[in-house]
Amino acid sequence: MENSLFKEFYEEYKSMVYNLALGYVPHMADAQDITQEVFVKLYQHHSSYDPAKASLKTWVYRVTINHCLDFIKAKRRQKRFGLFLDLFRSESGEKPEPVAPTAHPGLLLEEREGIDTLMAAIQQLPEKQKTVIILLKIEDRSQKEVAEIMEISVKAVESLFQRAKTHLAKKLEI
């Protein structure tokens, strides 16, 4: 892919990728890292894109979602490894780094605290339910688009969405 074409591609999809990443990770710096890494992947693997299988936008969504899920898994592994190392360190008295509040530009709710609580609950959902909630409600995609992105049926999207709502209601005690 030539540089000018890739630059156009980047300009068209950078906000979408960044906002989607913010749906998965609460830190803007992590979302920026994910965005950069996704575009490196897209550039390196552009020859694997098959327009007969999916639209370019759907392909970008899939790559981004997969990268976000991989990023989260890697963070969890680092945390577990860090906890393991802490068992063997002397007590330093250092306090753990606080979790930064979510800063998703697409969310326009009045209470920041409510958003943070909701996003924290979404982060605890199983991967597929989290993806459905993010795509349907934060990214405002149709069920048909979500089904195409996730490579599942519309009925499966509906089912995942209902289960996600049930889990969120329990977590938020609604």
C-alpha positions as CSV (number, residue, x, y, z in Angstrom):
1,M,0.0,0.0,0.0
2,E,1.5,3.3,-1.0
3,N,2.0,6.0,1.7
4,S,-0.5,8.5,0.4
5,L,-3.2,5.8,0.2
6,F,-2.4,4.6,3.7
7,K,-2.5,8.1,5.0
8,E,-6.1,8.6,3.6
9,F,-7.0,5.2,5.1
10,Y,-5.6,6.3,8.4
11,E,-7.4,9.6,8.4
12,E,-10.7,7.9,7.6
13,Y,-10.6,5.2,10.3
14,K,-8.4,6.6,13.1
15,S,-11.3,8.1,15.1
16,M,-13.3,4.9,14.8
17,V,-10.4,2.7,15.9
18,Y,-9.6,5.1,18.8
19,N,-13.2,5.4,20.1
20,L,-13.7,1.6,19.8
21,A,-10.5,1.0,21.8
22,L,-11.8,3.4,24.5
23,G,-14.8,1.2,24.8
24,Y,-12.5,-1.6,25.8
25,V,-9.8,0.1,27.9
26,P,-10.4,3.0,30.4
27,H,-7.1,4.8,29.8
28,M,-6.7,7.2,26.9
29,A,-3.0,6.3,26.7
30,D,-3.8,2.6,26.3
31,A,-6.4,3.5,23.6
32,Q,-3.8,5.6,21.8
33,D,-1.3,2.7,21.9
34,I,-3.9,0.3,20.7
35,T,-4.8,2.6,17.8
36,Q,-1.2,2.9,16.8
37,E,-0.7,-0.9,17.0
38,V,-3.8,-1.6,15.0
39,F,-2.7,0.6,12.1
40,V,0.7,-1.0,12.1
41,K,-1.1,-4.4,11.9
42,L,-3.4,-3.1,9.2
43,Y,-0.5,-1.8,7.2
44,Q,1.5,-5.0,7.6
45,H,-1.4,-7.3,6.7
46,H,-3.3,-5.2,4.2
47,S,-2.7,-7.9,1.5
48,S,-4.7,-10.4,3.6
49,Y,-7.9,-8.2,3.3
50,D,-10.5,-10.0,1.2
51,P,-13.3,-7.7,0.0
52,A,-15.4,-10.7,-0.9
53,K,-15.5,-11.7,2.8
54,A,-16.3,-8.3,4.4
55,S,-16.3,-4.6,3.8
56,L,-13.1,-2.6,4.6
57,K,-14.8,-1.0,7.6
58,T,-15.9,-4.4,9.0
59,W,-12.3,-5.7,8.6
60,V,-11.0,-2.8,10.5
61,Y,-13.5,-3.4,13.3
62,R,-12.5,-7.0,13.5
63,V,-8.8,-6.3,13.7
64,T,-9.4,-3.6,16.3
65,I,-11.7,-5.7,18.5
66,N,-9.2,-8.7,18.3
67,H,-6.3,-6.4,19.2
68,C,-8.3,-4.8,22.1
69,L,-9.1,-8.3,23.5
70,D,-5.5,-9.4,23.1
71,F,-4.3,-6.2,24.8
72,I,-6.7,-6.8,27.8
73,K,-5.5,-10.4,28.1
74,A,-1.9,-9.2,28.1
75,K,-2.6,-6.6,30.8
76,R,-4.3,-9.3,33.0
77,R,-1.2,-11.6,32.6
78,Q,1.0,-8.6,33.6
79,K,-1.1,-8.0,36.7
80,R,-1.0,-11.6,37.7
81,F,2.7,-11.8,37.2
82,G,3.1,-8.5,39.1
83,L,1.1,-9.9,42.0
84,F,3.3,-13.0,41.9
85,L,6.4,-10.9,42.1
86,D,4.9,-8.8,44.9
87,L,4.8,-12.0,47.0
88,F,8.6,-12.1,46.9
89,R,9.3,-8.4,47.3
90,S,9.8,-6.8,50.7
91,E,6.9,-4.5,51.7
92,S,7.6,-1.1,50.3
93,G,4.5,0.6,51.5
94,E,3.8,1.9,48.0
95,K,0.1,2.3,47.2
96,P,-1.3,0.8,44.0
97,E,-1.8,3.2,41.1
98,P,-5.4,4.3,41.0
99,V,-7.5,3.5,37.9
100,A,-8.1,6.6,35.8
101,P,-11.7,7.4,35.0
102,T,-13.0,6.5,31.6
103,A,-12.9,9.3,29.0
104,H,-14.9,8.2,26.0
105,P,-15.6,11.2,23.8
106,G,-18.7,9.7,22.4
107,L,-20.5,9.4,25.7
108,L,-22.6,12.5,26.6
109,L,-24.0,11.7,30.0
110,E,-24.5,14.2,32.8
111,E,-22.9,12.3,35.6
112,R,-19.2,11.3,35.2
113,E,-19.4,9.0,38.2
114,G,-22.3,7.1,36.5
115,I,-20.3,6.7,33.4
116,D,-17.3,5.4,35.2
117,T,-19.5,2.9,37.1
118,L,-21.2,1.7,33.9
119,M,-17.9,1.4,32.0
120,A,-16.3,-0.5,34.9
121,A,-19.3,-2.9,34.8
122,I,-19.0,-3.3,31.0
123,Q,-15.3,-4.2,31.4
124,Q,-16.3,-7.1,33.7
125,L,-18.6,-8.7,31.1
126,P,-17.5,-11.8,29.1
127,E,-15.7,-10.8,25.9
128,K,-18.5,-11.4,23.4
129,Q,-21.1,-9.6,25.6
130,K,-18.7,-6.7,26.1
131,T,-18.2,-6.5,22.3
132,V,-21.9,-6.5,21.6
133,I,-22.6,-3.7,24.2
134,I,-19.7,-1.6,22.9
135,L,-20.7,-2.0,19.2
136,L,-24.5,-1.6,19.7
137,K,-24.6,1.1,22.4
138,I,-21.3,3.0,22.3
139,E,-20.5,2.7,18.6
140,D,-24.2,2.8,17.7
141,R,-24.0,0.0,15.1
142,S,-27.0,-1.9,14.0
143,Q,-27.5,-5.6,15.0
144,K,-26.9,-6.6,11.4
145,E,-23.6,-4.7,11.4
146,V,-22.6,-6.2,14.7
147,A,-23.4,-9.7,13.5
148,E,-21.2,-9.1,10.4
149,I,-18.3,-7.7,12.4
150,M,-18.4,-10.5,15.0
151,E,-19.2,-13.2,12.3
152,I,-22.3,-14.4,14.1
153,S,-26.0,-14.4,13.4
154,V,-28.3,-11.5,14.3
155,K,-30.1,-13.8,16.7
156,A,-26.8,-14.5,18.4
157,V,-26.3,-10.7,18.7
158,E,-29.7,-10.3,20.3
159,S,-29.0,-13.2,22.7
160,L,-25.6,-11.8,23.7
161,F,-27.2,-8.3,24.2
162,Q,-29.9,-9.7,26.4
163,R,-27.4,-11.6,28.5
164,A,-25.2,-8.5,28.7
165,K,-28.1,-6.4,29.9
166,T,-29.0,-9.0,32.6
167,H,-25.4,-9.1,33.8
168,L,-25.1,-5.3,33.9
169,A,-28.4,-5.0,35.8
170,K,-27.1,-7.5,38.4
171,K,-23.7,-5.7,38.6
172,L,-25.3,-2.3,38.9
173,E,-28.2,-3.5,41.0
174,I,-30.9,-2.0,38.8
